[in-house]
Amino acid sequence: MEYKRILLKLSGEALMGGQQYGIDPATLKAYCEDVKEVAERNVQVAIVIGGGNIFRGMQGATLGFDRVQGDYMGMLATVINSMALQGELEAQGVKVKLLSGLRVDPVSEVMSGKKAIQYLNEGFVVIIAGGTGNPFFTTDTASALRAVEIHADILLKGTRVDGVYSADPEKDPSAVKYDFVTFDEAYEKKLQIMDMTAFTLCKENGLPILVFDMNKKMNLMKVVNGESIGTMVGV
């Protein structure tokens, strides 16, 4: 199946590349090249990126920060990453609109599903920052929410692993990769795909999730073309 409108979820940590912190320019450039290639195929692309390379709310809580304050700091970290994506995509000649669930004037416009869909229809790549705009929700949940809001065909979770396994393949060499798993099977097997809130939101709205290796060149294009890579989660 080929997809016409996708929501791409990226982790903030992915932008670190080989660094311990922050944004690696080479990784940022490579991701944006892949997005540009897909956008030029007239696929509508929305992106949600985390902020873990800069600050993670839960991490702040363990360091003594108030959880609510820490979560807002994490949301601002996603705005920084989203601005970096916007800047690199624009440098590559891609039309971009930056929306945010957290009001950050004059950096971004306030997110609304209607506005995002309008921009997607006009040919813009839409980056949605600021999480859900509320504490206690992860960027996984934000990506599920935004995907449902914009009526995306699929939620693509770009990771550094090539799919979902029965155990952590980096720790357990006997781990088995799934090509397809239902939402119910993922619940039963306690597979760590997305947090429970995000996962339930996708299930209740019939939104499939594809987990794939974003670090492998051309994988995003392969996914959009309907090639069988990664792990599909569906009904």
C-alpha positions, 0 to 999 in steps of 0.5 A: 500500500502506498501512503498519501499522508503520513505522520513521521515520529522521530526521537530527539535522541536520534538527532544526537548521531554519535554525540552524547548531547544536542544535534548532530548536523550530519544526522539532521541533514540526512533525515531532512534529505529523506523527508525532502525526497518523499515530499517531492513525490507528492506525499503529505508529510507531518513530523513530530520529534521528541526532545530527549537529546536536550531535556526529558521531563521524566529525567528532570523529575529524577533530578528533583525538578517538579514534574509539571515544570520538567514536562514543559521544559521537555516540550520546549526542547521539542520546539528547539529540535523542530526549529532545527528540522525546519531550518535544514529543510528550508535550506534544502528548498522544502516548504515548511510550516511549524506549528506547536501545541505550546504557544511560542510566539513568534516562532510558530503558529498554534497547532490545529488539525484544520490548519495543519491539513490546509498546509499539507494540502498546499504542499508544505511539510508540517512540523508539529512541536510542543507535544500535546501542550500539556504535562504528563503526556509523551511525544509518543502520545503527541504523535498519535494525537496529531496523526489522528487529528490530521487524518494520516494514513499511518503513523511511522515511528522512525527508530534505530532498530529495524522493527519490533522484537520479542525482546531487546535485540541489542541485549538478547541475541535470541530476540525474534522480529515481528513483521506484523503484530495486532494491537491486542497481541502487542498488549498481551506480549507487553511489547514496548512499541509506544506508551500505553496512552499513544498505543490506545489512541491509535487502536481506538482510531484504527490508525496503523503504526509502522516501526522501522529503521530511520537511520538506513538511507532510503528506508522512508521512501521504501515505506511510503512506496509500500515496501515490506520493511519494519514491523506493522502494528494494526487490527 
